[in-house]
Amino acid sequence: MARGATTALSEYELERQERIAKNQALLRTLALDAAGAGLAPTKSRSATPAKSQKKKSAAKREKVEVVPLRTSSRLRGIVADSEVAKRKAEDEHDALRAAEQAKRQRVSGDLNLGDIVVGGQWDKAGNFLTGVGPARPYERTFSAQDVKETSDKELKALREKMSGLKLWEGFEPNRIKITPERIYSLGFHPTQDKALVFAGDKLGNLGILDASQSNPESREDDDGEEINDEDPVVSTFKLHTRTISSFQFSPTEPDSLYTASYDSSIRRLDLAKGVAVEVWGPADKSDDEPVSGVEISRTDPSMLYFTTLAGKFGIHDMRQPSIKTEMLQLSEKKIGGFTLHPAHSHLVATASLDRMLKIWDLRKISGKGDWRLPALVGEHESRLSVSHASFNSAGQVATASYDDTVKIHDFSKCGDWKVGTSLTDAQMKPATIIPHNNQTGRWVTILRAQWQLQPQDGIQRFCIGNMNRFVDVYTSKGQQLAQLGGEGITAVPAVAQFHPSMDWIAAGTASGKLCLWM
C-alpha cells in the first residue's frame, strides 16, 4: 500500500516533500553548528514550569530595523528595461546600502549645536533661538500686547492697521462652504469694488464667493435667542477632474482666469462668457504630468509658464499648439511652486522637493535634450524640502520650508543683472529667517508665504497660514504685523492669500471652509 500510495503522488507533492526533507536537514545542521560554537540555548536550571517559561520568552520583542520600502514600477507607470527603471533600481540599491551603513555608524568628534539644530536657529550674537513647538490650537504667539508695546511709531501704526482686520460679518467661517473638498488654491479677483474670492479644491471644483452679499435677517428660537440658518450664496464649477493646484488672473484681462490641475491640463475660464477652454495639455497622453503651478507673463500676456510634479518647467506660447511647448527638466524631484519676477518676467524662482531654491534667467536657454536649461543664477539649499518660492515687486523671494522656517532672500538689484550673472553662496543666503511651524502633515494643505502684489502704502508684506488656526502677517524684514483669528474658525486656515492691492486676506481650510478678513 505504501508503494502504491507513493507512486500515486503527483510531481508537485513529491517536490514539496523533498523540499521539506531538505529544510529539516538544514535546520539540524544549523543547530549542530550553533551548539559547537556555544550559541545554542542552555537548559534552564530553574524549576519554573515550561508553560510559564514560554510566556516569558514570548514577551520579548526583537527590534525591527526600518529600511526603505520598495515600490512597484508597474504601479508607478515605469516601463520595464527603460532608463527610468534602471535609475529607479539604482536608487533603491543605494538607499538600502545607506540604511545598512547607518546601522553601524556612530557620530565621533565634537558636535556644534548650530549644525544639528532641529527647528531653531542662531542669532548674530551666537545665541540659540528657541525652536518651533507643536501646533496648539488657538494659542497666540502674537497678541494685542505686542502691538501696544511697539516703540517704533510707523511699525506700531502698521501693526494696529493689520491687526484691526475683522472677520467678514456676513457669515461665520464655519458656514462659508466655498468648495466641496479640501482647498488647495485661493485668490481674489483684482477688482477693488468688492471682495470676490475664488478657491480651487482637491477634486477640481472652483468655488466663487461674492462678499458683497448681505447676511439675511436672523430669527429667534423658542428660547428667544437669535439664530441664522442661512448659508451664503456660492457658485461652484467643475473645471477639472483632479486637484486645482494653482490659478492666476490674466494681468491684462481681469475676466480671464487660468487654472492649473493635477489632471495635466491648464484651462482659461472666461468669467464674462462662462466658458472654460483648455489652453494647454500634453500633446501625447502618455506624457501626462500633474501641473503644480501656472503664471502668465506680465510683459507678454501670450506667454504661459508652468511647472509639474515631475520637476519640469513648461514654456508655452498660447498662439501655438501644445506640441510647440518647450519642456525643461529643472529638477529631478517635484517642483512644488514657482513665480516669475513681476517686473522682470525672465527671472524665475523655483522651490523643489530636493530642498533647493533656484533662480533662473530665461534670457539664455542652452543645451540639448534633458540638458537644455535656462541660465542658473544661483541656488540655496535648506535642511528640508522647500514648499514654495514667491517673488514680490521689490525683488525679494519668500520661501516656506519643512525645516520650520520662512526665509526671505533679497534680490532687489536683480534689475541690473546681465545675462550670465552668477550669484555666490553668500549672495544667495537669506536676509531674514523667521521661525514658523510648517508641519502640516497629511491632511492640511502645505503652507505658503504669499505676498501682497501691489500694497498701496508701498510696504512689502506677506501672509501665511498658522497651525494654531490663525493667519500670520509679516513685513519683508520679518517683522510680524498681525495674527488674524476669530470665532467660528474650527480648522487650520492653511491656504492664505492677500488681495493684490486692498488689505483683505482670505484663507481656506481642509473642509472647504473660507475665512475672510476685511
C-alpha positions as CSV (number, residue, x, y, z in Angstrom):
1,M,0.0,0.0,0.0
2,A,2.8,2.4,0.8
3,R,4.4,1.9,-2.6
4,G,1.1,2.3,-4.3
5,A,0.4,5.5,-2.4
6,T,3.8,6.8,-3.2
7,T,3.5,6.2,-6.9
8,A,0.1,7.8,-6.9
9,L,1.5,11.1,-5.6
10,S,1.8,14.0,-8.1
11,E,5.1,15.5,-9.1
12,Y,4.2,18.7,-7.2
13,E,3.7,16.6,-4.0
14,L,6.9,14.8,-4.5
15,E,8.8,18.0,-4.9
16,R,7.1,19.5,-1.8
17,Q,8.1,16.6,0.4
18,E,11.7,16.7,-1.0
19,R,11.9,20.4,-0.1
20,I,10.6,19.7,3.4
21,A,13.2,17.0,3.9
22,K,16.0,19.3,2.8
23,N,14.8,22.1,5.1
24,Q,14.7,19.8,8.1
25,A,18.2,18.6,7.3
26,L,19.4,22.2,7.0
27,L,17.8,23.1,10.4
28,R,19.5,20.1,12.0
29,T,22.9,21.2,10.6
30,L,22.4,24.8,11.8
31,A,21.5,23.5,15.3
32,L,24.7,21.4,15.4
33,D,26.8,24.3,14.2
34,A,25.3,26.6,16.8
35,A,25.9,24.1,19.6
36,G,29.6,23.7,18.5
37,A,30.0,27.5,18.6
38,G,28.4,27.8,22.1
39,L,25.4,29.7,20.7
40,A,22.8,27.1,21.4
41,P,20.3,27.8,24.2
42,T,21.3,26.1,27.5
43,K,18.8,24.1,29.6
44,S,17.3,26.1,32.4
45,R,18.1,25.0,35.9
46,S,15.0,26.7,37.2
47,A,12.1,24.6,38.5
48,T,9.7,27.0,36.7
49,P,7.1,25.1,34.7
50,A,7.6,25.0,31.0
51,K,4.3,26.9,30.4
52,S,5.4,30.0,32.4
53,Q,8.8,30.0,30.6
54,K,7.1,30.0,27.2
55,K,5.0,33.1,28.2
56,K,8.1,34.9,29.5
57,S,10.1,34.3,26.3
58,A,7.1,35.4,24.2
59,A,7.1,38.8,25.9
60,K,10.5,39.6,24.4
61,R,10.3,41.6,21.1
62,E,13.0,41.9,18.6
63,K,13.9,45.4,17.4
64,V,12.9,45.8,13.8
65,E,15.2,48.0,11.7
66,V,13.4,50.4,9.4
67,V,14.7,50.2,5.8
68,P,13.5,51.9,2.7
69,L,10.5,50.1,1.2
70,R,10.5,49.0,-2.5
71,T,7.7,50.3,-4.7
72,S,6.1,48.8,-7.8
73,S,7.4,50.1,-11.1
74,R,4.3,48.9,-12.8
75,L,2.0,50.9,-10.5
76,R,4.2,53.9,-11.0
77,G,4.0,53.6,-14.8
78,I,7.7,52.8,-15.3
79,V,8.4,50.8,-18.4
80,A,10.5,47.6,-17.8
81,D,14.1,47.8,-19.0
82,S,13.9,51.5,-19.6
83,E,16.4,54.1,-18.4
84,V,13.9,55.2,-15.8
85,A,13.6,51.7,-14.5
86,K,17.4,51.3,-14.3
87,R,17.7,54.6,-12.4
88,K,14.9,53.5,-10.0
89,A,16.7,50.2,-9.3
90,E,20.0,52.0,-8.7
91,D,18.3,54.5,-6.3
92,E,16.7,51.7,-4.3
93,H,20.0,49.8,-4.1
94,D,21.8,53.0,-2.9
95,A,19.1,53.6,-0.3
96,L,19.3,50.1,1.1
97,R,23.1,50.3,1.2
98,A,22.9,53.6,3.0
99,A,20.4,52.2,5.5
100,E,22.8,49.3,6.3
101,Q,25.7,51.7,6.8
102,A,23.6,53.9,9.1
103,K,23.2,50.9,11.4
104,R,26.9,50.7,12.0
105,Q,27.8,54.4,12.0
106,R,28.2,56.5,15.1
107,V,29.0,60.2,15.5
108,S,32.5,60.9,16.5
109,G,34.3,64.1,17.5
110,D,32.8,67.3,18.8
111,L,29.3,68.5,17.8
112,N,28.3,72.0,17.0
113,L,24.7,72.7,18.1
114,G,24.3,75.0,15.1
115,D,24.9,72.1,12.8
116,I,22.4,69.7,14.4
117,V,19.7,72.1,15.5
118,V,16.2,71.0,14.5
119,G,13.5,73.7,14.1
120,G,15.6,76.5,15.5
121,Q,18.3,79.0,14.6
122,W,21.2,81.1,16.0
123,D,21.1,84.9,16.1
124,K,24.0,87.2,15.1
125,A,25.3,87.2,18.7
126,G,25.6,83.4,18.8
127,N,22.6,82.9,21.0
128,F,20.3,80.0,20.3
129,L,16.7,80.9,19.5
130,T,14.0,78.6,20.8
131,G,12.8,76.1,18.2
132,V,9.2,76.0,16.9
133,G,7.0,73.8,19.0
134,P,4.0,71.6,18.0
135,A,0.6,73.1,17.0
136,R,-1.5,74.3,19.9
137,P,-5.0,75.3,18.6
138,Y,-6.0,78.9,19.4
139,E,-2.7,79.6,21.4
140,R,-1.4,83.0,20.2
141,T,2.2,83.8,19.7
142,F,1.5,87.5,18.7
143,S,-1.2,89.5,20.6
144,A,-2.5,93.0,21.1
145,Q,0.0,93.4,23.9
146,D,2.8,93.0,21.4
147,V,1.3,95.8,19.3
148,K,0.8,98.0,22.3
149,E,4.5,97.6,23.3
150,T,5.9,98.5,19.9
151,S,8.2,101.5,20.3
152,D,8.6,102.3,16.5
153,K,5.7,104.6,15.6
154,E,5.5,103.6,12.0
155,L,5.6,99.9,12.7
156,K,3.1,100.3,15.5
157,A,0.7,102.1,13.2
158,L,1.0,99.4,10.6
159,R,0.5,96.7,13.2
160,E,-2.6,98.4,14.5
161,K,-3.9,98.6,10.9
162,M,-3.3,95.0,10.0
163,S,-4.3,93.6,13.4
164,G,-7.5,95.6,13.1
165,L,-8.8,93.5,10.3
166,K,-12.0,91.7,11.3
167,L,-13.7,88.6,10.1
168,W,-16.4,89.2,7.5
169,E,-19.6,90.0,9.3
170,G,-21.7,88.4,6.6
171,F,-21.4,84.8,7.8
172,E,-19.3,82.9,10.3
173,P,-16.4,80.9,8.7
174,N,-18.0,77.6,9.6
175,R,-21.0,78.5,7.4
176,I,-18.9,79.5,4.3
177,K,-18.5,76.3,2.4
178,I,-16.8,77.6,-0.7
179,T,-15.7,74.3,-2.1
180,P,-17.0,70.7,-1.6
181,E,-13.5,69.3,-0.7
182,R,-10.1,70.5,0.7
183,I,-8.9,73.9,-0.6
184,Y,-5.6,73.8,-2.4
185,S,-5.6,77.2,-4.1
186,L,-7.1,80.6,-3.3
187,G,-7.2,84.1,-4.5
188,F,-9.1,87.4,-5.1
189,H,-10.4,88.9,-8.2
190,P,-8.3,92.1,-8.7
191,T,-11.3,94.4,-8.6
192,Q,-11.3,96.8,-5.7
193,D,-15.1,97.4,-5.8
194,K,-15.9,94.3,-3.8
195,A,-14.3,91.1,-2.5
196,L,-14.7,88.3,-5.0
197,V,-13.0,85.2,-3.6
198,F,-12.0,82.2,-5.8
199,A,-11.0,78.8,-4.4
200,G,-9.9,75.5,-6.1
201,D,-10.3,72.2,-4.3
202,K,-8.9,68.6,-4.3
203,L,-11.4,67.3,-6.8
204,G,-11.2,70.0,-9.4
205,N,-14.1,72.2,-8.2
206,L,-13.8,76.0,-8.4
207,G,-15.9,78.0,-5.9
208,I,-16.7,81.7,-6.1
209,L,-18.0,83.8,-3.3
210,D,-19.2,87.4,-3.6
211,A,-18.6,89.0,-0.2
212,S,-20.8,92.0,-1.0
213,Q,-23.9,89.9,-0.4
214,S,-25.8,90.7,2.8
215,N,-26.5,88.4,5.7
216,P,-30.2,87.6,5.8
217,E,-32.0,88.7,8.9
218,S,-31.8,86.3,11.9
219,R,-34.8,84.9,13.7
220,E,-35.5,83.9,17.3
221,D,-35.7,80.3,18.5
222,D,-38.1,79.1,21.2
223,D,-35.7,80.4,23.9
224,G,-35.6,83.8,22.5
225,E,-32.0,83.5,21.1
226,E,-31.2,84.8,17.6
227,I,-30.3,82.2,15.1
228,N,-29.5,82.3,11.4
229,D,-29.6,79.0,9.5
230,E,-29.0,80.6,6.0
231,D,-25.8,80.0,4.1
232,P,-24.1,82.4,1.8
233,V,-24.6,82.0,-2.0
234,V,-21.6,80.3,-3.5
235,S,-21.1,79.4,-7.2
236,T,-19.3,76.2,-7.9
237,F,-18.0,74.9,-11.2
238,K,-16.3,71.6,-12.0
239,L,-13.4,72.7,-14.2
240,H,-11.0,69.8,-13.8
241,T,-11.1,66.1,-12.9
242,R,-8.3,66.4,-10.3
243,T,-6.9,69.0,-7.9
244,I,-6.7,72.6,-8.9
245,S,-3.2,73.3,-7.7
246,S,-2.9,76.9,-8.8
247,F,-4.6,79.7,-10.7
248,Q,-3.9,83.3,-11.8
249,F,-5.9,86.1,-13.3
250,S,-4.6,87.5,-16.6
251,P,-2.6,90.7,-16.0
252,T,-4.3,92.3,-19.0
253,E,-7.8,90.7,-18.9
254,P,-9.2,90.5,-15.4
255,D,-12.1,88.4,-16.5
256,S,-9.8,85.6,-17.7
257,L,-8.8,83.1,-15.0
258,Y,-6.1,80.5,-15.8
259,T,-6.3,77.3,-13.7
260,A,-3.7,74.5,-13.4
261,S,-4.5,71.0,-12.3
262,Y,-3.1,67.6,-11.4
263,D,-5.2,66.3,-14.4
264,S,-2.3,67.6,-16.5
265,S,-4.2,70.5,-18.1
266,I,-4.4,74.3,-17.9
267,R,-7.7,76.0,-18.6
268,R,-8.8,79.6,-19.2
269,L,-12.1,80.5,-17.7
270,D,-13.9,83.5,-19.3
271,L,-15.9,84.9,-16.5
272,A,-18.0,87.1,-18.8
273,K,-19.0,84.3,-21.2
274,G,-19.0,81.5,-18.6
275,V,-16.8,79.3,-20.8
276,A,-13.7,77.4,-19.8
277,V,-11.3,76.3,-22.6
278,E,-8.2,74.2,-22.4
279,V,-5.1,76.3,-23.3
280,W,-2.6,73.6,-22.7
281,G,-2.5,69.8,-22.4
282,P,0.2,67.3,-23.2
283,A,0.3,66.6,-27.0
284,D,0.9,62.9,-26.1
285,K,-1.4,61.5,-23.5
286,S,1.4,59.2,-22.3
287,D,3.2,62.4,-21.2
288,D,0.6,63.3,-18.6
289,E,2.2,65.0,-15.6
290,P,0.3,66.8,-12.8
291,V,0.7,70.6,-13.1
292,S,1.8,72.2,-9.8
293,G,1.8,75.9,-10.8
294,V,0.9,78.4,-13.5
295,E,1.8,82.0,-14.3
296,I,1.1,84.4,-17.1
297,S,3.9,86.8,-18.1
298,R,3.1,90.4,-17.2
299,T,5.4,91.7,-20.0
300,D,4.0,89.3,-22.7
301,P,0.5,88.0,-21.8
302,S,0.5,85.5,-24.6
303,M,3.3,83.5,-22.8
304,L,2.2,80.9,-20.2
305,Y,4.7,79.3,-17.8
306,F,4.0,76.2,-15.6
307,T,5.7,73.5,-13.5
308,T,5.0,69.9,-12.9
309,L,5.3,67.4,-10.1
310,A,8.0,65.6,-12.2
311,G,10.3,68.6,-11.9
312,K,9.7,70.1,-15.4
313,F,9.2,73.7,-16.3
314,G,7.0,74.5,-19.3
315,I,7.1,77.5,-21.6
316,H,4.0,77.7,-23.8
317,D,3.1,80.4,-26.4
318,M,-0.7,80.3,-26.3
319,R,-0.8,81.3,-30.0
320,Q,0.9,78.0,-30.8
321,P,-0.3,74.4,-30.4
322,S,0.8,72.4,-27.4
323,I,3.2,70.3,-29.4
324,K,5.3,73.5,-29.7
325,T,5.6,73.8,-25.9
326,E,9.2,73.7,-24.6
327,M,9.7,71.5,-21.5
328,L,12.8,71.9,-19.4
329,Q,13.8,69.5,-16.7
330,L,14.8,71.9,-13.9
331,S,14.7,69.4,-11.0
332,E,14.9,65.6,-10.5
333,K,12.2,65.9,-8.0
334,K,8.8,67.7,-7.9
335,I,8.6,71.5,-8.1
336,G,6.1,72.5,-5.5
337,G,5.9,76.1,-6.5
338,F,7.4,78.9,-8.6
339,T,7.0,82.5,-9.5
340,L,8.1,85.0,-12.1
341,H,9.5,88.3,-11.1
342,P,6.5,90.8,-11.5
343,A,8.7,93.4,-13.3
344,H,11.3,91.1,-14.9
345,S,9.5,88.1,-16.2
346,H,12.7,86.5,-17.4
347,L,13.6,85.7,-13.8
348,V,12.1,82.6,-12.3
349,A,12.3,81.3,-8.7
350,T,11.6,77.6,-8.2
351,A,11.2,75.6,-5.0
352,S,11.5,71.8,-5.1
353,L,11.4,68.7,-3.0
354,D,15.2,68.4,-3.3
355,R,15.5,71.2,-0.7
356,M,16.6,73.8,-3.3
357,L,15.6,77.3,-4.0
358,K,16.9,78.2,-7.5
359,I,16.8,81.4,-9.5
360,W,16.8,81.0,-13.3
361,D,17.3,83.5,-16.2
362,L,15.1,82.7,-19.2
363,R,17.0,85.1,-21.5
364,K,19.6,82.4,-22.0
365,I,18.5,78.8,-22.6
366,S,21.2,76.4,-23.9
367,G,22.0,72.7,-24.2
368,K,20.2,69.8,-25.8
369,G,17.7,67.2,-24.8
370,D,17.5,66.8,-21.0
371,W,20.4,69.1,-20.6
372,R,18.7,72.1,-22.2
373,L,18.3,74.5,-19.3
374,P,18.0,78.3,-18.6
375,A,21.0,80.0,-17.1
376,L,21.1,79.2,-13.4
377,V,21.7,82.5,-11.5
378,G,22.1,80.9,-8.1
379,E,20.7,78.3,-5.6
380,H,20.3,77.9,-1.9
381,E,19.8,74.6,-0.1
382,S,17.6,74.3,3.0
383,R,17.8,71.5,5.6
384,L,14.4,70.0,4.4
385,S,12.2,70.4,1.3
386,V,11.2,73.9,0.2
387,S,7.4,74.1,-0.5
388,H,7.1,77.3,-2.4
389,A,9.0,80.3,-3.7
390,S,7.3,83.7,-4.2
391,F,8.7,86.9,-5.8
392,N,7.4,90.3,-4.8
393,S,7.6,93.5,-6.8
394,A,10.7,94.6,-4.9
395,G,12.7,91.6,-6.0
396,Q,12.5,89.7,-2.7
397,V,11.7,86.0,-2.6
398,A,9.9,84.3,0.4
399,T,10.1,80.6,0.8
400,A,8.4,78.2,3.3
401,S,10.3,75.0,4.2
402,Y,9.7,71.9,6.2
403,D,12.7,72.9,8.4
404,D,10.1,75.2,10.1
405,T,11.4,78.4,8.7
406,V,10.2,81.2,6.4
407,K,13.2,82.6,4.6
408,I,13.3,86.0,2.8
409,H,16.0,86.4,0.1
410,D,16.9,89.9,-1.1
411,F,17.4,90.2,-4.8
412,S,16.4,93.9,-5.0
413,K,19.2,94.6,-7.5
414,C,18.1,91.9,-9.9
415,G,17.1,94.5,-12.5
416,D,20.8,95.2,-13.0
417,W,21.7,91.6,-13.6
418,K,23.2,90.9,-17.0
419,V,22.8,87.7,-18.9
420,G,25.2,85.1,-17.4
421,T,25.1,86.6,-13.9
422,S,26.0,84.0,-11.3
423,L,25.5,84.7,-7.6
424,T,27.8,83.2,-4.9
425,D,26.5,81.1,-2.0
426,A,26.9,84.2,0.3
427,Q,24.7,86.3,-2.1
428,M,22.1,83.5,-2.1
429,K,21.8,83.3,1.7
430,P,18.5,84.6,3.2
431,A,18.5,88.1,4.6
432,T,15.9,87.1,7.2
433,I,14.9,83.8,8.7
434,I,11.5,83.6,10.6
435,P,10.9,80.5,12.8
436,H,7.5,79.1,11.7
437,N,5.7,75.8,12.3
438,N,5.2,74.4,8.8
439,Q,4.5,70.7,9.8
440,T,1.1,70.4,8.1
441,G,1.1,66.6,8.0
442,R,-1.1,64.7,5.6
443,W,-4.5,66.3,5.9
444,V,-3.6,70.0,5.8
445,T,-2.6,71.8,2.6
446,I,1.0,72.9,2.5
447,L,1.7,76.4,4.0
448,R,2.9,79.0,1.5
449,A,4.1,82.6,2.0
450,Q,2.1,84.8,-0.4
451,W,3.0,88.5,-1.0
452,Q,0.6,91.3,-1.5
453,L,1.5,92.2,-5.1
454,Q,0.6,95.9,-5.1
455,P,0.5,97.3,-1.5
456,Q,-1.0,100.8,-1.6
457,D,1.4,102.1,1.1
458,G,4.5,100.6,-0.6
459,I,5.3,98.4,2.4
460,Q,6.0,94.8,1.3
461,R,4.2,92.2,3.3
462,F,3.0,88.6,3.1
463,C,0.6,86.2,4.8
464,I,0.9,82.6,5.7
465,G,-1.3,80.1,7.5
466,N,-0.6,79.3,11.1
467,M,-1.0,75.7,12.5
468,N,-2.6,77.2,15.7
469,R,-5.6,78.2,13.5
470,F,-4.6,81.7,12.7
471,V,-3.1,83.6,9.7
472,D,0.2,85.4,10.3
473,V,1.2,88.6,8.5
474,Y,4.8,89.7,8.2
475,T,6.8,92.5,6.5
476,S,9.7,91.8,4.2
477,K,12.1,92.4,7.2
478,G,10.5,89.6,9.2
479,Q,8.5,91.9,11.5
480,Q,5.2,90.4,12.4
481,L,2.2,92.7,11.8
482,A,-0.7,90.6,12.8
483,Q,-2.0,87.2,13.8
484,L,-5.6,87.0,12.5
485,G,-8.2,84.8,14.1
486,G,-11.8,84.9,15.3
487,E,-14.9,83.0,16.3
488,G,-16.0,80.1,14.1
489,I,-12.6,79.0,12.8
490,T,-12.6,75.3,13.5
491,A,-9.7,74.2,11.3
492,V,-6.3,75.4,10.1
493,P,-6.7,78.2,7.6
494,A,-3.8,76.8,5.6
495,V,-4.2,78.4,2.2
496,A,-3.9,82.2,2.8
497,Q,-3.8,84.9,0.2
498,F,-3.8,88.7,0.1
499,H,-5.9,90.8,-2.3
500,P,-3.5,92.3,-4.8
501,S,-3.9,95.8,-3.6
502,M,-6.5,96.0,-0.8
503,D,-5.9,95.0,2.8
504,W,-8.1,91.9,2.5
505,I,-7.0,88.4,3.4
506,A,-8.7,85.2,2.6
507,A,-7.8,81.7,3.9
508,G,-9.1,78.2,3.2
509,T,-9.3,75.1,5.2
510,A,-9.2,71.3,4.6
511,S,-13.0,71.1,4.9
512,G,-13.6,73.7,2.1
513,K,-14.5,76.5,4.5
514,L,-13.4,80.1,4.0
515,C,-12.1,82.7,6.4
516,L,-12.2,86.3,5.2
517,W,-10.7,89.3,7.0
518,M,-11.6,92.8,5.7
